[in-house]
Amino acid sequence: MGAGESEAGTPGPIESSPSGAAERDADARKGVREHAKTLLPWLVAAGLIYWVFTRVPFLEAWEAAQAADLALFLGVMGAAVLAWFAIESTLYTWLFTRFNAPVDHAEARALRGMSYLFTPINWNVGKAAVILRLKQTKGVPLLESTSTVMFYQSVDGIILAGFASLGMTLLPSLVAGADDLSEARRWALLAIALTVVNLVILRASWPSFRWLRWWREISIHQAHRRFAARDLAILIPGKAVYHFLYILVFFFGTRAFGIDLPFPLVLAATPIIQAVGGLPISPAGLGTQQAAMLYFFGTRFGGTDSEAAIVAFGFSFPVALTLGRCLVGVFYLKAFAAARSSAEPT
């Protein structure tokens, strides 16, 4: 009688193999992890938003939003969204043509506009969309374009830390949180120093220690090894204007909500709020940015005592920014689809 057959000659129950059960368990655990990774940022956002509204009642924030000068706020946001789009699409044209493949300005606008449609998930997802798009339309290897984006972000880090340290230096030492600002300024300057040293080490061939050679040869550092002074001469001023627009939006945008903040405080706090909002721990910086605004724009650093107005601005800003960017993205959907169809094999 064969294995797996009953005495009557009919097939008996087939025992599941241990390897098959292990694979199913592994797939189940992988599915749980994937769902957890998707759900966790929303749980973090919900927890932070709950904390914000335990500190500032929702109705008070809603009343502050209703009292705001929405014409001023929306005008500032609309102009800024278009300016940010123009700056970054121009920089994308230079950046990807220089390090990866020829990209004209029309393609760069479609590329950046398309990436805006992914910002409601997380701002970093938009960068990943750009990398994948370059692979599809230009055949650029993923690690190569990722290296370019990381080099671009290195310049971002230098600019943001520089503005933050300048603002902290200009704030009077008599504010209640002066000690905290001094400590934060040291961290900002250290971040600039480490980024610059890393770029110099990657670009140079000396010293030639074994671990430094290994560090330079990592594929993700391709763009860091190839950049020249002319690249920094274009990217640093361009990104400085880009991030300074954020500072102006925060300065004039908060005024639309009746908040009169000292400019050095906005200069110091805005880059930190931007960095916090870019962390991949909540969708589009929800919760993280509002908590950071409550901390920096309150009376501790010479800001306002109207926390309701801070919260009203804090939620209005990402909503207006996301909607504005999505409108730009929708406008470029046709160009994006045309680029996609031309990239597909016939």
C-alpha positions as YAML, in Angstrom:
chain: A
units: angstrom
residues:
- id: 1
  name: MET
  ca: [0.00, 0.00, 0.00]
- id: 2
  name: GLY
  ca: [1.47, 3.34, -0.99]
- id: 3
  name: ALA
  ca: [2.09, 6.18, 1.40]
- id: 4
  name: GLY
  ca: [-0.82, 8.61, 1.61]
- id: 5
  name: GLU
  ca: [-3.43, 5.89, 0.73]
- id: 6
  name: SER
  ca: [-6.05, 4.37, 3.01]
- id: 7
  name: GLU
  ca: [-6.57, 0.65, 3.39]
- id: 8
  name: ALA
  ca: [-9.38, 0.85, 0.82]
- id: 9
  name: GLY
  ca: [-6.91, 2.18, -1.75]
- id: 10
  name: THR
  ca: [-8.26, 5.69, -1.74]
- id: 11
  name: PRO
  ca: [-5.95, 8.64, -1.13]
- id: 12
  name: GLY
  ca: [-5.57, 9.47, 2.53]
- id: 13
  name: PRO
  ca: [-5.00, 12.87, 4.05]
- id: 14
  name: ILE
  ca: [-1.85, 14.51, 2.81]
- id: 15
  name: GLU
  ca: [0.27, 15.90, 5.58]
- id: 16
  name: SER
  ca: [1.43, 19.44, 5.03]
- id: 17
  name: SER
  ca: [5.19, 19.66, 4.79]
- id: 18
  name: PRO
  ca: [7.08, 21.59, 7.49]
- id: 19
  name: SER
  ca: [8.73, 23.74, 4.81]
- id: 20
  name: GLY
  ca: [5.34, 24.71, 3.35]
- id: 21
  name: ALA
  ca: [3.98, 25.68, 6.76]
- id: 22
  name: ALA
  ca: [7.12, 27.72, 7.44]
- id: 23
  name: GLU
  ca: [6.72, 29.56, 4.14]
- id: 24
  name: ARG
  ca: [3.09, 30.37, 4.92]
- id: 25
  name: ASP
  ca: [4.08, 31.63, 8.37]
- id: 26
  name: ALA
  ca: [6.83, 33.74, 6.83]
- id: 27
  name: ASP
  ca: [4.38, 35.20, 4.28]
- id: 28
  name: ALA
  ca: [1.88, 35.95, 7.05]
- id: 29
  name: ARG
  ca: [4.52, 37.70, 9.14]
- id: 30
  name: LYS
  ca: [5.67, 39.67, 6.09]
- id: 31
  name: GLY
  ca: [2.09, 40.75, 5.43]
- id: 32
  name: VAL
  ca: [1.68, 41.88, 9.02]
- id: 33
  name: ARG
  ca: [4.91, 43.86, 8.82]
- id: 34
  name: GLU
  ca: [3.84, 45.53, 5.58]
- id: 35
  name: HIS
  ca: [0.47, 46.49, 7.03]
- id: 36
  name: ALA
  ca: [2.18, 47.77, 10.18]
- id: 37
  name: LYS
  ca: [4.59, 49.90, 8.12]
- id: 38
  name: THR
  ca: [1.63, 51.41, 6.26]
- id: 39
  name: LEU
  ca: [-0.47, 51.96, 9.36]
- id: 40
  name: LEU
  ca: [2.21, 53.16, 11.78]
- id: 41
  name: PRO
  ca: [2.73, 56.67, 10.26]
- id: 42
  name: TRP
  ca: [-1.03, 57.29, 10.46]
- id: 43
  name: LEU
  ca: [-1.09, 56.12, 14.08]
- id: 44
  name: VAL
  ca: [1.82, 58.47, 14.89]
- id: 45
  name: ALA
  ca: [-0.01, 61.34, 13.17]
- id: 46
  name: ALA
  ca: [-3.24, 60.53, 15.03]
- id: 47
  name: GLY
  ca: [-1.42, 60.41, 18.36]
- id: 48
  name: LEU
  ca: [0.32, 63.74, 17.80]
- id: 49
  name: ILE
  ca: [-2.86, 65.42, 16.56]
- id: 50
  name: TYR
  ca: [-4.68, 64.11, 19.64]
- id: 51
  name: TRP
  ca: [-1.93, 65.59, 21.85]
- id: 52
  name: VAL
  ca: [-2.16, 68.95, 20.04]
- id: 53
  name: PHE
  ca: [-5.91, 69.15, 20.60]
- id: 54
  name: THR
  ca: [-5.61, 68.16, 24.26]
- id: 55
  name: ARG
  ca: [-3.37, 71.19, 24.65]
- id: 56
  name: VAL
  ca: [-5.45, 73.48, 22.42]
- id: 57
  name: PRO
  ca: [-9.18, 72.67, 22.17]
- id: 58
  name: PHE
  ca: [-10.35, 72.07, 18.62]
- id: 59
  name: LEU
  ca: [-13.09, 74.72, 18.81]
- id: 60
  name: GLU
  ca: [-10.56, 77.40, 19.81]
- id: 61
  name: ALA
  ca: [-8.33, 76.50, 16.86]
- id: 62
  name: TRP
  ca: [-11.37, 76.48, 14.56]
- id: 63
  name: GLU
  ca: [-12.38, 79.96, 15.74]
- id: 64
  name: ALA
  ca: [-8.83, 81.20, 15.15]
- id: 65
  name: ALA
  ca: [-8.93, 79.79, 11.62]
- id: 66
  name: GLN
  ca: [-12.28, 81.50, 10.93]
- id: 67
  name: ALA
  ca: [-10.84, 84.82, 12.13]
- id: 68
  name: ALA
  ca: [-7.79, 84.55, 9.82]
- id: 69
  name: ASP
  ca: [-7.25, 86.66, 6.72]
- id: 70
  name: LEU
  ca: [-7.68, 83.78, 4.29]
- id: 71
  name: ALA
  ca: [-7.22, 85.98, 1.22]
- id: 72
  name: LEU
  ca: [-3.72, 86.93, 2.42]
- id: 73
  name: PHE
  ca: [-2.89, 83.37, 3.46]
- id: 74
  name: LEU
  ca: [-4.10, 81.72, 0.24]
- id: 75
  name: GLY
  ca: [-2.44, 84.42, -1.87]
- id: 76
  name: VAL
  ca: [0.90, 83.82, -0.13]
- id: 77
  name: MET
  ca: [0.53, 80.04, -0.46]
- id: 78
  name: GLY
  ca: [-0.49, 80.16, -4.12]
- id: 79
  name: ALA
  ca: [2.43, 82.38, -5.11]
- id: 80
  name: ALA
  ca: [4.84, 80.25, -3.07]
- id: 81
  name: VAL
  ca: [3.68, 76.93, -4.56]
- id: 82
  name: LEU
  ca: [4.23, 78.25, -8.09]
- id: 83
  name: ALA
  ca: [7.62, 79.74, -7.16]
- id: 84
  name: TRP
  ca: [8.77, 76.52, -5.47]
- id: 85
  name: PHE
  ca: [7.69, 74.53, -8.53]
- id: 86
  name: ALA
  ca: [9.55, 76.87, -10.91]
- id: 87
  name: ILE
  ca: [12.75, 76.75, -8.84]
- id: 88
  name: GLU
  ca: [12.81, 72.99, -8.36]
- id: 89
  name: SER
  ca: [11.92, 72.10, -11.94]
- id: 90
  name: THR
  ca: [14.77, 74.36, -13.10]
- id: 91
  name: LEU
  ca: [17.18, 72.74, -10.65]
- id: 92
  name: TYR
  ca: [15.97, 69.26, -11.70]
- id: 93
  name: THR
  ca: [16.81, 70.11, -15.32]
- id: 94
  name: TRP
  ca: [20.40, 70.91, -14.35]
- id: 95
  name: LEU
  ca: [20.80, 68.19, -11.74]
- id: 96
  name: PHE
  ca: [19.64, 65.12, -13.65]
- id: 97
  name: THR
  ca: [21.16, 66.25, -16.94]
- id: 98
  name: ARG
  ca: [24.45, 66.78, -15.16]
- id: 99
  name: PHE
  ca: [24.58, 63.46, -13.28]
- id: 100
  name: ASN
  ca: [22.21, 60.99, -15.00]
- id: 101
  name: ALA
  ca: [20.62, 61.61, -18.40]
- id: 102
  name: PRO
  ca: [19.49, 64.57, -20.54]
- id: 103
  name: VAL
  ca: [16.31, 66.07, -19.09]
- id: 104
  name: ASP
  ca: [14.82, 69.19, -20.68]
- id: 105
  name: HIS
  ca: [12.80, 71.76, -18.77]
- id: 106
  name: ALA
  ca: [9.43, 70.42, -19.95]
- id: 107
  name: GLU
  ca: [10.38, 66.92, -18.77]
- id: 108
  name: ALA
  ca: [11.61, 68.28, -15.46]
- id: 109
  name: ARG
  ca: [8.33, 70.14, -14.91]
- id: 110
  name: ALA
  ca: [6.33, 66.98, -15.63]
- id: 111
  name: LEU
  ca: [8.64, 64.99, -13.37]
- id: 112
  name: ARG
  ca: [8.30, 67.39, -10.44]
- id: 113
  name: GLY
  ca: [4.59, 67.88, -11.01]
- id: 114
  name: MET
  ca: [4.03, 64.12, -11.00]
- id: 115
  name: SER
  ca: [5.95, 63.75, -7.75]
- id: 116
  name: TYR
  ca: [3.62, 66.28, -6.07]
- id: 117
  name: LEU
  ca: [0.77, 63.77, -6.39]
- id: 118
  name: PHE
  ca: [2.60, 61.47, -3.97]
- id: 119
  name: THR
  ca: [3.22, 64.09, -1.27]
- id: 120
  name: PRO
  ca: [-0.05, 63.35, 0.61]
- id: 121
  name: ILE
  ca: [1.48, 59.95, 1.47]
- id: 122
  name: ASN
  ca: [4.83, 61.39, 2.53]
- id: 123
  name: TRP
  ca: [7.18, 63.95, 1.06]
- id: 124
  name: ASN
  ca: [9.92, 61.30, 0.74]
- id: 125
  name: VAL
  ca: [7.61, 59.14, -1.38]
- id: 126
  name: GLY
  ca: [7.66, 61.93, -3.97]
- id: 127
  name: LYS
  ca: [11.45, 61.57, -4.22]
- id: 128
  name: ALA
  ca: [11.11, 57.83, -4.70]
- id: 129
  name: ALA
  ca: [8.59, 58.47, -7.49]
- id: 130
  name: VAL
  ca: [11.12, 60.70, -9.27]
- id: 131
  name: ILE
  ca: [13.78, 57.97, -9.02]
- id: 132
  name: LEU
  ca: [11.43, 55.32, -10.44]
- id: 133
  name: ARG
  ca: [10.29, 57.67, -13.21]
- id: 134
  name: LEU
  ca: [13.86, 58.28, -14.35]
- id: 135
  name: LYS
  ca: [14.35, 54.52, -14.49]
- id: 136
  name: GLN
  ca: [11.23, 54.09, -16.65]
- id: 137
  name: THR
  ca: [11.71, 57.01, -19.04]
- id: 138
  name: LYS
  ca: [15.49, 57.41, -19.20]
- id: 139
  name: GLY
  ca: [16.80, 54.00, -18.16]
- id: 140
  name: VAL
  ca: [18.73, 55.54, -15.28]
- id: 141
  name: PRO
  ca: [19.77, 52.84, -12.77]
- id: 142
  name: LEU
  ca: [18.00, 53.25, -9.44]
- id: 143
  name: LEU
  ca: [21.18, 53.58, -7.38]
- id: 144
  name: GLU
  ca: [22.54, 56.21, -9.76]
- id: 145
  name: SER
  ca: [19.50, 58.50, -9.52]
- id: 146
  name: THR
  ca: [19.23, 57.80, -5.77]
- id: 147
  name: SER
  ca: [22.80, 59.04, -5.41]
- id: 148
  name: THR
  ca: [21.87, 62.24, -7.27]
- id: 149
  name: VAL
  ca: [18.87, 62.83, -5.00]
- id: 150
  name: MET
  ca: [21.00, 62.20, -1.90]
- id: 151
  name: PHE
  ca: [23.60, 64.72, -3.09]
- id: 152
  name: TYR
  ca: [20.76, 67.20, -3.66]
- id: 153
  name: GLN
  ca: [19.54, 66.54, -0.11]
- id: 154
  name: SER
  ca: [23.04, 67.15, 1.23]
- id: 155
  name: VAL
  ca: [22.84, 70.67, -0.18]
- id: 156
  name: ASP
  ca: [19.37, 70.99, 1.40]
- id: 157
  name: GLY
  ca: [20.82, 70.02, 4.77]
- id: 158
  name: ILE
  ca: [23.58, 72.62, 4.58]
- id: 159
  name: ILE
  ca: [21.12, 75.39, 3.65]
- id: 160
  name: LEU
  ca: [18.55, 74.48, 6.32]
- id: 161
  name: ALA
  ca: [21.15, 74.20, 9.08]
- id: 162
  name: GLY
  ca: [22.73, 77.47, 7.95]
- id: 163
  name: PHE
  ca: [19.46, 79.41, 8.10]
- id: 164
  name: ALA
  ca: [18.60, 77.87, 11.48]
- id: 165
  name: SER
  ca: [21.97, 78.74, 13.03]
- id: 166
  name: LEU
  ca: [21.78, 82.30, 11.62]
- id: 167
  name: GLY
  ca: [18.32, 82.81, 13.12]
- id: 168
  name: MET
  ca: [19.44, 81.46, 16.49]
- id: 169
  name: THR
  ca: [22.39, 83.84, 16.44]
- id: 170
  name: LEU
  ca: [20.15, 86.85, 15.71]
- id: 171
  name: LEU
  ca: [17.62, 86.04, 18.45]
- id: 172
  name: PRO
  ca: [18.24, 88.04, 21.61]
- id: 173
  name: SER
  ca: [19.91, 86.15, 24.45]
- id: 174
  name: LEU
  ca: [17.21, 87.37, 26.89]
- id: 175
  name: VAL
  ca: [14.50, 85.01, 25.59]
- id: 176
  name: ALA
  ca: [13.51, 82.27, 28.00]
- id: 177
  name: GLY
  ca: [14.85, 79.45, 25.84]
- id: 178
  name: ALA
  ca: [18.25, 81.01, 25.08]
- id: 179
  name: ASP
  ca: [20.14, 78.02, 26.49]
- id: 180
  name: ASP
  ca: [18.16, 75.62, 24.32]
- id: 181
  name: LEU
  ca: [18.87, 77.79, 21.28]
- id: 182
  name: SER
  ca: [22.59, 77.81, 22.01]
- id: 183
  name: GLU
  ca: [22.59, 74.03, 22.19]
- id: 184
  name: ALA
  ca: [20.53, 73.77, 19.00]
- id: 185
  name: ARG
  ca: [22.89, 76.19, 17.23]
- id: 186
  name: ARG
  ca: [25.85, 73.98, 18.11]
- id: 187
  name: TRP
  ca: [24.05, 70.97, 16.65]
- id: 188
  name: ALA
  ca: [23.19, 72.90, 13.48]
- id: 189
  name: LEU
  ca: [26.81, 73.99, 12.99]
- id: 190
  name: LEU
  ca: [27.99, 70.45, 13.67]
- id: 191
  name: ALA
  ca: [25.56, 69.16, 11.01]
- id: 192
  name: ILE
  ca: [26.98, 71.65, 8.48]
- id: 193
  name: ALA
  ca: [30.56, 70.69, 9.36]
- id: 194
  name: LEU
  ca: [29.90, 66.94, 9.09]
- id: 195
  name: THR
  ca: [28.10, 67.32, 5.75]
- id: 196
  name: VAL
  ca: [30.88, 69.46, 4.27]
- id: 197
  name: VAL
  ca: [33.62, 67.12, 5.57]
- id: 198
  name: ASN
  ca: [31.77, 64.13, 4.12]
- id: 199
  name: LEU
  ca: [31.47, 65.82, 0.70]
- id: 200
  name: VAL
  ca: [35.17, 66.75, 0.74]
- id: 201
  name: ILE
  ca: [36.21, 63.21, 1.70]
- id: 202
  name: LEU
  ca: [34.02, 61.65, -0.99]
- id: 203
  name: ARG
  ca: [35.27, 64.06, -3.66]
- id: 204
  name: ALA
  ca: [38.98, 63.77, -2.76]
- id: 205
  name: SER
  ca: [41.34, 60.84, -3.21]
- id: 206
  name: TRP
  ca: [43.29, 61.56, -0.03]
- id: 207
  name: PRO
  ca: [43.63, 60.24, 2.63]
- id: 208
  name: SER
  ca: [43.54, 56.74, 1.18]
- id: 209
  name: PHE
  ca: [42.74, 54.63, 4.20]
- id: 210
  name: ARG
  ca: [41.06, 51.34, 3.35]
- id: 211
  name: TRP
  ca: [37.79, 52.25, 5.07]
- id: 212
  name: LEU
  ca: [37.73, 55.61, 3.26]
- id: 213
  name: ARG
  ca: [38.25, 53.91, -0.09]
- id: 214
  name: TRP
  ca: [35.36, 51.60, 0.75]
- id: 215
  name: TRP
  ca: [33.20, 54.59, 1.72]
- id: 216
  name: ARG
  ca: [33.98, 56.43, -1.52]
- id: 217
  name: GLU
  ca: [33.30, 53.40, -3.70]
- id: 218
  name: ILE
  ca: [29.77, 52.75, -2.43]
- id: 219
  name: SER
  ca: [27.40, 53.06, -5.40]
- id: 220
  name: ILE
  ca: [25.13, 55.48, -3.54]
- id: 221
  name: HIS
  ca: [27.97, 58.03, -3.53]
- id: 222
  name: GLN
  ca: [28.42, 58.28, -7.31]
- id: 223
  name: ALA
  ca: [27.13, 61.87, -7.56]
- id: 224
  name: HIS
  ca: [29.08, 62.91, -4.44]
- id: 225
  name: ARG
  ca: [32.31, 61.80, -6.13]
- id: 226
  name: ARG
  ca: [31.55, 63.62, -9.38]
- id: 227
  name: PHE
  ca: [30.27, 67.03, -8.29]
- id: 228
  name: ALA
  ca: [32.26, 70.13, -9.17]
- id: 229
  name: ALA
  ca: [32.37, 73.71, -7.93]
- id: 230
  name: ARG
  ca: [29.98, 74.83, -10.69]
- id: 231
  name: ASP
  ca: [27.36, 72.37, -9.40]
- id: 232
  name: LEU
  ca: [27.47, 73.96, -5.95]
- id: 233
  name: ALA
  ca: [27.47, 77.44, -7.53]
- id: 234
  name: ILE
  ca: [24.07, 76.59, -9.07]
- id: 235
  name: LEU
  ca: [22.50, 74.39, -6.42]
- id: 236
  name: ILE
  ca: [23.38, 76.36, -3.28]
- id: 237
  name: PRO
  ca: [21.90, 79.73, -4.42]
- id: 238
  name: GLY
  ca: [18.88, 77.96, -5.95]
- id: 239
  name: LYS
  ca: [18.12, 75.96, -2.82]
- id: 240
  name: ALA
  ca: [18.82, 78.99, -0.62]
- id: 241
  name: VAL
  ca: [16.11, 80.94, -2.44]
- id: 242
  name: TYR
  ca: [13.82, 77.91, -2.30]
- id: 243
  name: HIS
  ca: [14.11, 77.51, 1.48]
- id: 244
  name: PHE
  ca: [14.07, 81.26, 2.14]
- id: 245
  name: LEU
  ca: [10.63, 81.28, 0.50]
- id: 246
  name: TYR
  ca: [9.48, 78.87, 3.21]
- id: 247
  name: ILE
  ca: [10.71, 81.33, 5.82]
- id: 248
  name: LEU
  ca: [8.81, 84.17, 4.15]
- id: 249
  name: VAL
  ca: [5.67, 82.03, 3.91]
- id: 250
  name: PHE
  ca: [5.84, 81.28, 7.63]
- id: 251
  name: PHE
  ca: [6.54, 84.94, 8.44]
- id: 252
  name: PHE
  ca: [3.67, 86.39, 6.39]
- id: 253
  name: GLY
  ca: [1.39, 83.36, 6.64]
- id: 254
  name: THR
  ca: [1.31, 83.49, 10.44]
- id: 255
  name: ARG
  ca: [0.42, 87.17, 10.22]
- id: 256
  name: ALA
  ca: [-2.71, 86.18, 8.32]
- id: 257
  name: PHE
  ca: [-3.70, 84.34, 11.52]
- id: 258
  name: GLY
  ca: [-2.97, 87.32, 13.76]
- id: 259
  name: ILE
  ca: [0.44, 86.06, 14.90]
- id: 260
  name: ASP
  ca: [3.26, 88.62, 15.03]
- id: 261
  name: LEU
  ca: [6.50, 86.63, 15.22]
- id: 262
  name: PRO
  ca: [10.01, 88.13, 15.29]
- id: 263
  name: PHE
  ca: [11.75, 87.44, 11.99]
- id: 264
  name: PRO
  ca: [14.86, 85.89, 13.62]
- id: 265
  name: LEU
  ca: [12.57, 83.37, 15.37]
- id: 266
  name: VAL
  ca: [10.93, 82.43, 12.07]
- id: 267
  name: LEU
  ca: [14.38, 82.22, 10.46]
- id: 268
  name: ALA
  ca: [15.58, 79.87, 13.21]
- id: 269
  name: ALA
  ca: [12.47, 77.72, 13.58]
- id: 270
  name: THR
  ca: [11.22, 77.24, 10.00]
- id: 271
  name: PRO
  ca: [14.15, 75.04, 8.84]
- id: 272
  name: ILE
  ca: [13.71, 72.83, 11.92]
- id: 273
  name: ILE
  ca: [9.96, 72.55, 11.32]
- id: 274
  name: GLN
  ca: [10.68, 71.67, 7.67]
- id: 275
  name: ALA
  ca: [13.14, 68.98, 8.73]
- id: 276
  name: VAL
  ca: [10.72, 67.56, 11.31]
- id: 277
  name: GLY
  ca: [7.91, 67.51, 8.73]
- id: 278
  name: GLY
  ca: [10.13, 65.61, 6.31]
- id: 279
  name: LEU
  ca: [10.74, 62.74, 8.74]
- id: 280
  name: PRO
  ca: [9.09, 59.55, 7.42]
- id: 281
  name: ILE
  ca: [7.09, 59.02, 10.61]
- id: 282
  name: SER
  ca: [3.79, 60.63, 9.62]
- id: 283
  name: PRO
  ca: [2.00, 61.37, 6.31]
- id: 284
  name: ALA
  ca: [2.97, 64.81, 4.92]
- id: 285
  name: GLY
  ca: [4.28, 65.88, 8.33]
- id: 286
  name: LEU
  ca: [0.83, 65.76, 9.97]
- id: 287
  name: GLY
  ca: [1.13, 66.10, 13.71]
- id: 288
  name: THR
  ca: [4.91, 66.51, 13.74]
- id: 289
  name: GLN
  ca: [4.87, 70.00, 12.22]
- id: 290
  name: GLN
  ca: [2.05, 71.24, 14.44]
- id: 291
  name: ALA
  ca: [3.78, 69.99, 17.59]
- id: 292
  name: ALA
  ca: [7.03, 71.66, 16.48]
- id: 293
  name: MET
  ca: [5.23, 74.94, 15.79]
- id: 294
  name: LEU
  ca: [3.67, 74.91, 19.25]
- id: 295
  name: TYR
  ca: [7.12, 74.46, 20.74]
- id: 296
  name: PHE
  ca: [8.99, 77.09, 18.71]
- id: 297
  name: PHE
  ca: [6.36, 79.77, 18.09]
- id: 298
  name: GLY
  ca: [5.14, 80.05, 21.68]
- id: 299
  name: THR
  ca: [6.32, 82.47, 24.34]
- id: 300
  name: ARG
  ca: [9.38, 80.35, 25.23]
- id: 301
  name: PHE
  ca: [11.36, 81.91, 22.37]
- id: 302
  name: GLY
  ca: [9.62, 85.29, 22.26]
- id: 303
  name: GLY
  ca: [6.71, 84.24, 20.04]
- id: 304
  name: THR
  ca: [2.96, 84.45, 20.64]
- id: 305
  name: ASP
  ca: [0.77, 83.39, 23.54]
- id: 306
  name: SER
  ca: [-2.09, 82.51, 21.17]
- id: 307
  name: GLU
  ca: [-1.60, 78.76, 20.81]
- id: 308
  name: ALA
  ca: [-4.97, 78.44, 19.08]
- id: 309
  name: ALA
  ca: [-3.73, 80.66, 16.25]
- id: 310
  name: ILE
  ca: [-0.52, 78.61, 15.99]
- id: 311
  name: VAL
  ca: [-2.52, 75.40, 15.67]
- id: 312
  name: ALA
  ca: [-4.88, 76.99, 13.12]
- id: 313
  name: PHE
  ca: [-1.92, 78.03, 10.97]
- id: 314
  name: GLY
  ca: [-0.17, 74.73, 11.64]
- id: 315
  name: PHE
  ca: [-2.98, 72.70, 10.09]
- id: 316
  name: SER
  ca: [-3.87, 75.21, 7.37]
- id: 317
  name: PHE
  ca: [-0.31, 75.29, 6.02]
- id: 318
  name: PRO
  ca: [0.12, 71.59, 5.06]
- id: 319
  name: VAL
  ca: [-3.45, 71.37, 3.77]
- id: 320
  name: ALA
  ca: [-3.00, 74.41, 1.50]
- id: 321
  name: LEU
  ca: [0.46, 73.24, 0.44]
- id: 322
  name: THR
  ca: [-0.73, 69.73, -0.42]
- id: 323
  name: LEU
  ca: [-3.79, 70.96, -2.33]
- id: 324
  name: GLY
  ca: [-1.73, 73.52, -4.25]
- id: 325
  name: ARG
  ca: [0.88, 70.96, -5.21]
- id: 326
  name: CYS
  ca: [-1.73, 68.40, -6.21]
- id: 327
  name: LEU
  ca: [-3.34, 70.99, -8.50]
- id: 328
  name: VAL
  ca: [0.05, 71.53, -10.15]
- id: 329
  name: GLY
  ca: [0.49, 67.76, -10.40]
- id: 330
  name: VAL
  ca: [-2.91, 67.25, -12.03]
- id: 331
  name: PHE
  ca: [-2.05, 69.94, -14.58]
- id: 332
  name: TYR
  ca: [1.02, 67.92, -15.62]
- id: 333
  name: LEU
  ca: [-0.69, 64.51, -15.71]
- id: 334
  name: LYS
  ca: [-1.06, 64.72, -19.50]
- id: 335
  name: ALA
  ca: [2.65, 65.41, -19.98]
- id: 336
  name: PHE
  ca: [3.45, 62.63, -17.53]
- id: 337
  name: ALA
  ca: [1.25, 60.15, -19.42]
- id: 338
  name: ALA
  ca: [2.85, 61.18, -22.73]
- id: 339
  name: ALA
  ca: [6.33, 60.59, -21.31]
- id: 340
  name: ARG
  ca: [5.21, 57.21, -20.02]
- id: 341
  name: SER
  ca: [3.75, 56.05, -23.33]
- id: 342
  name: SER
  ca: [6.85, 57.15, -25.23]
- id: 343
  name: ALA
  ca: [9.01, 55.16, -22.82]
- id: 344
  name: GLU
  ca: [7.05, 51.92, -23.28]
- id: 345
  name: PRO
  ca: [8.39, 49.49, -25.90]
- id: 346
  name: THR
  ca: [6.36, 49.18, -29.10]
...
